[in-house]
Amino acid sequence: MSETAIEFTDVEKRYGDVRAVDAISFSIRKGELVTFLGPSGCGKTTSLRLIAGLELPTAGTVRIAGENVSTRAASERNVGMVFQSYALFPHMNVIDNVAYGPTIRGGAKKAAIERGREILTLLGLDGLEKRLPSELSGGQQQRVAVARAIVQQPDVLLFDEPLSNVDAKLRRRVREEIRDLQRRFNLTAVYVTHDQEEALAVSDRIVVMSQGKIAQIGTPQELYDRPSSRFVADFIGDANLIEGAVSQNAFTVEGLSLPLPQPAPDGPATISVRPERIALEKGDGVSKIRTATYLGSRYEYIVDTPFGTVLVSAPISLAPLDRGDTVKLGIAPGGFTVVEHA
């Protein structure tokens, strides 16, 4: 049996002359949580809708559980979806909301309710079966929406910006709940968000999209530590993009020479350095602190250097630096990656 749950092969979606999704190919393994991430208009939500069957591809093939579903409507696909608004029926209580899907598809209502109660108990919602959605907290409503999707035993569970309606203080807890549920039920899940931290926190892999194309696919650590382009480096977290040149397997720029972790061709190049990978030492350096900001868990510095301005993040355990201090700047081996060759 194939371990591939979802497969796109050269999938396009056009609206007139606009290519919302431009010939993308990827696969998602069973039991994997993959996030589509990118700026507004990049094609991530359209890709999710192509999996759901809410949109049909203009070209290419969509397979779910090994079957070609490219021309099948949403009702003909075994896919569950958790919407931004949760889309719970306000006039139905919790258990009727959860049992609605299997019942409307012709299943026995008694069996659907029994299965629904089991899932509600697993989600910590037992005792709330008779409440209306308006009597639940936002987090509880989300879990009901997840329960309603899981009860149908879908091949794939889709999350469309699921935390957009959750208070900022609750997002960490709710995203942890989503991840725990996905692992507990061994669900194949596809998640859409524009929030980089959220994507890094919940995903096995991330598909970064730009202008309808896939910019890079990888684990959170791969995308953060080894972005393949300026766009990915700049979009995932904070990055210092430093322009210089590669010569004899070293990157050089005024006042700085860094041995490359992997061989690269000579010539002009750009590296990406994360703010926390830069070390500052107070002394007779050629760089100067422009601004120093205390952020509780870390210090953040804007530093003027011979090769431009950089952002530096330093742990709170280090002695603070002040605006105007002269510093030496260092980058740890392996603390950077080449993202562009001229």
N, C-alpha and C positions, 0 to 999 in steps of 0.2 A: 504494500500500500504506500502511495506517495506521501511524503512528509510535507509537501507543498500545499498550503491552504489557499493562497491567492497567487495568481500569476497574470501580469500584464505583459503583452508582447506588442510593441510598436503601437501603443494606444494613442489615438488622437481624439480630441473633441474640439470641433470648430463651431463657432457661432458666426455665420457669414464669413467675413474675411479674418476674423479674430480666432487665433488658435489658443484656447484656454488651456489645453493639454497638448503637448507637441511631441508625439512619437516617443512615449516613455515606455521603458521595460524594466520590470523588477519582479521579485517573488518574495512571498512571506511564508515562513514555516509555520506549521501547526504549533499552537501554544505560545506563539511569539506576540509581543506587543510592539507594534511599529507605529511611529508618529510621523505624520506629514507636517513639516515645519517650513515656514517661509513668510515673506511679507504679504500684505493684501494684494490680491490679483495674481498670485504666483501659480495658481492651479491646484492648490492643496484640497480645497473643499470640493472642487469639480471632480478630482480623483476619488474622493470619498463617495461622492454621489454616483460615480461610475461603478464602484463596487456594490453600492446599495441597489442599483438598478433604477435610481431616480433620474439618471441620465444614461443614454446609450451612446457608445462610441461612434464617431464618424468613420474611424478606421481602426484596424488592429483587433486584438483578441483579449477578452477578459475571461479567465478561468477561476472557478471557485470549487475547491475539493476535486480538482481534476476535470470538471465539466465546463464546457464552453457555454458561458451564460451571456455572451455579448448581446444577444437579441432578446433576452428574457426580461420581462418587467419585474419590478421590485417584488410583487406578490408571488412570483415564480422562483424566487431565490430564498434560500434558508439563511437569512441575514437578520440580525437584531440591531437596532439603532437606538442610541441614547442622544436625544436632541438637546440643544442649548437650553430650551425652555422646559425640558423634561416631557412636555406634551401629555401630562396626565389628565384623565377625564375628571373635571371638577365635581361632577354630580355622582361619581362612583367612589365607593370606599376603596381602601388599599387593596384588599384581597380581590375585589372585582376588577380593579385596574390590572393587577398582575395576571389574573386568569383570563383576561379578555382575548389575548392573541390566540392561544390554543383553542378556545371556545369558538371564536369567529371562523377558525379554519376547519371547523367540523368536529373537533375533539369533544369528549365527554366533559361536561362542566364540573362534575364531581371530582374527576381525576385531575383536572386543571387546578381546582382549588386546593386539593391535597398536595400537589406538587408545589403550588404557590406558597402554601404554608411552610413547607420544608425549606424553601429558599429564603423566605422572610426570616425564619428562625436563624439560618446560617448568616444572614446579614444583620442580625441583631435587631430585627423589627418585629419579633413576636410580641403579641399583645396590642399591636397597633392596627390589626386587620380591619377593624370597623371604622377607623378614622377616615375623614375626608382629606384630600390633599391640602386643603386650606388650614387644617389643624396640625400640620407637620412642619418641622423646620426645613430649611433649604437642603441641608445635608440628608435628612430623612427622605425628602422628596426625590433626591437624586438616587438614593439606594432603592427606592420603590421603582424608579425608572429602569435601573439596572436589573432588578428582580424580574420586571415585566419582560425584559429582553432575554434574560437567561432561561426563563421558564419554557421558552420555545425551542431550547436546545439548538441554537443557531450554529452554523459552520463558522460564522464570523460575527464578532460584536464590534459595532462602529460607535465611536465617540466623537461628536461634533462640538468642539469648543465646550466641553462639559463643565468647566469651572468659570465660565464667563458670568454666571449669575450667582456665584458664591462669594461671600464677603472675603476680602483679602486675608483677614486673620485666620479664616477657616480653610484656605486653599491648600496649605501644606498637609493638614490632616485628611482632607477629602481626597487629594491625589494619592496619599499613602493608602487610603481605603480602596481606591480604584485598583491600584497596583496589587494589593493583597488579594482582592477578589479575582483579578485576572489570573494570578498564580494559583490560587486555591482551586479554581474551577478548570485550570489549564485551558483557558480560553484563547483563541486566536483573536486578537484585538487590533483595530486600526484607530488611531487617535489623531485628531486634527487640532492644532493650536498655533498661535502666533507667538506664544510666550516661550522663550528659549530655556529659561530655568525649569519650567514645567516639563518641557520635552526631555531635558537632560535627566530629570528626576524619575520619570515613569517608564522610559523606553528601553527595550532591548536593542533596537536600532532606530535610527532617524533617517528619514528621506528629506533632505533639504531641497526645496524647489525654488526656482527663479524663472519668471517669464515663461511658465508652462513647461519648463524642462527640469530634469533632475540635475542639481549642481553636485551633490555628493550623497552617498549612502554609507552609513557606518554606525558603529556603536557610539554612545555619547562620548566616551573617552577618545575614540579615534577622531571624531569630528572636532573635539575641543583641542586635543594635543597635536593632531596632524591634519589640519584643514588643507584641502587640495587647491584652493583658490583664494584670491583676495576677498571675494564675496562671502564665502563660507567663514573665513577667519573673522571678518568684520561683523557678520550677522550672528554668529554663535558667541555670545559673551562679549567681553571687551578685548580688543587686540591692538597692539602697536604695530603698524606696518612701516617697516624701515627699508628704505631703498639704498642699495649699495651694489657690490659686484662680487661674483664668485671667481676665485682664482686659486688653482692648486688645492681644491677641496677645502677652501676656507672662504667664509663670507667676510668681506672687509668694507668698512665705512669709516669716515673720519673719526679717529680716536678709538676704534673698536675692530678687533679681529677675532672671528669665531670659527673654530674647526667645525666642519659639517658632519653631522651624524651619519650621512650617507653621501656617496659621490654624486656630484652634480656638474653639468657642463659649465665651462668658464663663460663669463659675460655678465652684463647687468642683471640684477635680480632683486626681488623683494622678499623679506622675511616677515613672519608674523611672530610676535613675542607677547605672551600673556602678561598682564600687569604684575601678577604675583611671582613671575619667574625672573623679575629684575631685582637685584640687590643694590642697596645704596649704602655707602660708607662715608660718613662725614669726614672732611679733610681737605687737602689741597688738590681737589679735582678740577675738571674743566666744565662740570655741569653745575647747575644752580636750581634750587627749589623755588618754583614760582608761586605755588600755592600748597598749603598743607591742611588737610581736612581730617578731623577725627570722626569716625563713623561707628563708634561703639565696639564693633568686632574687629576693626582694622583701621589703619591709617591709609589715607589716599593722598598721593602727591602728584602734582604736575611739575615735570622737570624739564628745564631747557638744556639741551645738549648740543654739541657741535653738529649733530646730524638731524636735529629737529626736536620737537616737543614730544615727550612720552608720558604715559600714565603709569604710575607705580602703585601697587597695593602691598602694604607691609603689615605683618602680624602685630597685634597689640602688645605682644610680649617684648618687642624691641623698643629701645629708647626712641622717643619721638624726635623728628626733625622739624626745623622751623623755616618759615618763609625767608628766603635769602641765603640759607646755608649753602655752602659749596660742598659738592659731594663727588665721589668716585662711583661710577656705575659699572655693574657687572651682570652678565647673563650666564646662568648655570649651563653646563654642557647638556645638550638635549632639550634646553628650555626654549627652543625656537624651531621653526620649520620654514623652508623655502616655499612660497606660495605662487611665485610668478618669475618666469625668465623672460627677458626681453627678446 
